[in-house]
């Protein structure tokens, strides 16, 4: 079991920026996709962005042009750079690790992002 450690959430004003980090407890050798999901109060969890082992990126339409997902050179830690934040981006953000072979999911504990003036 891989543990996912998230950090970087907080309170920011509209138009501001935050960077979230997700560090796996060990190197992941199997084929996988890592992603960021978010869940706002009273809403379902939704995909924000994902990155495959080969570097293919995917974004929700609502964040395209504002958020960027990336990973470090070692291919371990995944980042979500969030710019031009809006109040509707307020949610708990979760890091996700999905095995391509089995479809099994592992989740981080979540980090709160609040966009408010």
C-alpha positions in Angstrom: 0.0 0.0 0.0 1.3 3.4 -1.0 0.6 6.3 1.3 0.0 9.7 -0.3 1.0 12.8 1.6 -0.6 16.0 0.5 0.3 19.5 1.4 -0.1 23.1 0.2 -3.8 23.9 0.9 -4.9 27.0 2.6 -6.9 30.3 2.4 -6.3 32.6 -0.6 -8.1 35.6 -2.0 -9.8 35.4 -5.4 -7.2 35.7 -8.2 -4.5 34.3 -6.0 -2.4 31.1 -6.4 -1.6 28.0 -4.5 0.5 24.9 -5.2 -0.5 21.5 -3.9 2.0 18.6 -3.5 1.4 14.9 -3.3 4.3 12.7 -2.3 4.0 8.9 -2.4 5.6 7.0 0.4 7.7 5.0 -2.1 8.5 4.9 -5.8 5.6 3.5 -7.8 6.9 1.0 -10.4 3.6 -0.2 -11.9 1.7 1.6 -14.6 -0.5 4.2 -13.0 -2.2 7.5 -13.3 -2.0 10.2 -10.6 -4.6 12.8 -10.2 -6.2 15.5 -8.2 -9.8 15.4 -7.3 -11.9 17.9 -5.3 -15.1 17.8 -3.4 -17.0 20.9 -2.5 -19.6 20.9 0.3 -22.7 19.1 -0.8 -21.2 18.1 -4.1 -19.8 14.9 -5.6 -16.0 14.4 -5.9 -14.8 15.4 -9.3 -11.6 15.1 -11.3 -9.5 18.2 -11.5 -6.4 17.0 -13.3 -4.5 13.9 -14.0 -1.1 12.8 -15.3 -0.1 9.4 -16.6 3.2 7.7 -16.0 4.1 8.7 -19.6 3.2 12.4 -19.0 -0.2 12.6 -20.6 -2.3 15.3 -19.0 -6.0 15.8 -18.6 -7.9 18.7 -17.1 -11.5 19.4 -16.1 -12.9 22.2 -18.4 -13.4 24.4 -15.4 -9.7 24.6 -14.6 -8.1 24.6 -18.1 -5.8 27.5 -18.5 -5.6 28.1 -14.8 -4.3 24.9 -13.2 -1.2 22.9 -14.2 -0.4 19.4 -13.1 3.2 18.2 -13.1 5.6 15.8 -11.5 9.2 16.0 -10.4 12.1 14.6 -12.4 12.2 11.4 -10.3 8.5 10.9 -11.3 7.4 10.7 -7.7 5.9 13.9 -6.3 3.0 15.3 -8.2 2.1 19.0 -8.1 -1.0 21.0 -8.8 -0.3 24.7 -9.5 -3.5 26.6 -9.2 -3.6 30.2 -10.5 -6.4 32.7 -10.9 -8.3 31.0 -8.2 -12.0 31.6 -7.9 -14.5 31.1 -5.0 -15.9 28.1 -6.8 -12.6 26.4 -6.5 -13.2 26.1 -2.8 -13.1 22.4 -1.9 -11.2 19.6 -0.2 -8.6 18.5 -2.7 -7.6 14.8 -2.8 -4.6 13.2 -4.4 -5.4 9.9 -6.2 -3.2 7.0 -7.4 -4.9 4.6 -9.8 -3.4 1.4 -11.1 -3.9 1.1 -14.8 -3.9 -2.7 -14.6 -6.5 -3.2 -11.8 -8.3 0.2 -11.6 -7.7 0.2 -7.9 -7.6 3.6 -6.2 -5.6 5.0 -3.3 -6.4 8.4 -1.8 -4.6 11.0 0.2 -6.2 12.4 3.3 -7.3 15.6 1.5 -6.3 19.2 1.9 -8.7 22.2 2.2 -8.5 25.0 -0.3 -10.6 28.0 0.5 -10.9 31.0 -1.9 -12.4 33.9 -0.3 -12.0 37.6 0.3 
